[in-house]
Amino acid sequence: MELTIAGEPAAPFVRLDSRTLVLSHGPRAVAFSLSSSGRFVEETLVIILDEGRATRAQGERVFGGFKSEDGERITLYGGTRDDLVVVAIGTADLERLQVAVTETVHHHH
């Protein structure tokens, strides 16, 4: 049996569930496992919110971001140093994301 289902590119998104944070800019995505990288992700988000920018490395992986000049948007990036996925979200959304990551990370420990 064969089956073909037409698809279309997804819009950029940031998704968090109990195990993973995913950044997607449409054609590609990067995932951070919260079991191994949860505190790294959490600390990076807190620094971005507090200081307006952060770039942090964990092995070959990089995660970071920066606030726009008006403070309304946050650009997040993640992946390997030479292959980053970049997506922009609202600052209020990043605040919600940081709280959710913190709750998720500390719920597992």
VENZICOR-V447621 format. One record per pair of residues at least 24 apart in sequence whose C-alpha atoms are under 8 Angstrom apart, sorted by the first residue. I is the first residue (numbers start at 0). J is the second residue. D is the distance in Angstrom with one decimal. If there is no record, write none. Layout:
{{I;J;D} {I;J;D}}
//
This chain:
{{11;86;6.6} {12;86;7.2} {13;86;7.8} {15;96;7.7} {15;99;7.9} {15;100;7.5} {17;103;6.1} {22;76;7.7} {22;77;7.3} {22;84;6.8} {22;85;7.5} {22;86;6.9} {23;84;6.5} {23;85;7.4} {23;86;6.7} {24;84;6.2} {24;85;6.0} {24;86;5.5} {27;84;6.9} {28;84;6.3} {29;77;6.7} {29;78;5.9} {29;84;6.6} {33;104;6.6} {34;104;7.6} {34;107;8.0} {37;100;7.4} {37;104;5.6} {38;104;6.8} {40;100;7.8} {41;97;6.4} {41;100;6.1} {41;101;6.0} {41;104;7.9} {44;93;7.7} {44;97;5.8} {45;97;6.8} {48;93;7.9} {48;94;7.4} {66;90;7.6}}
//
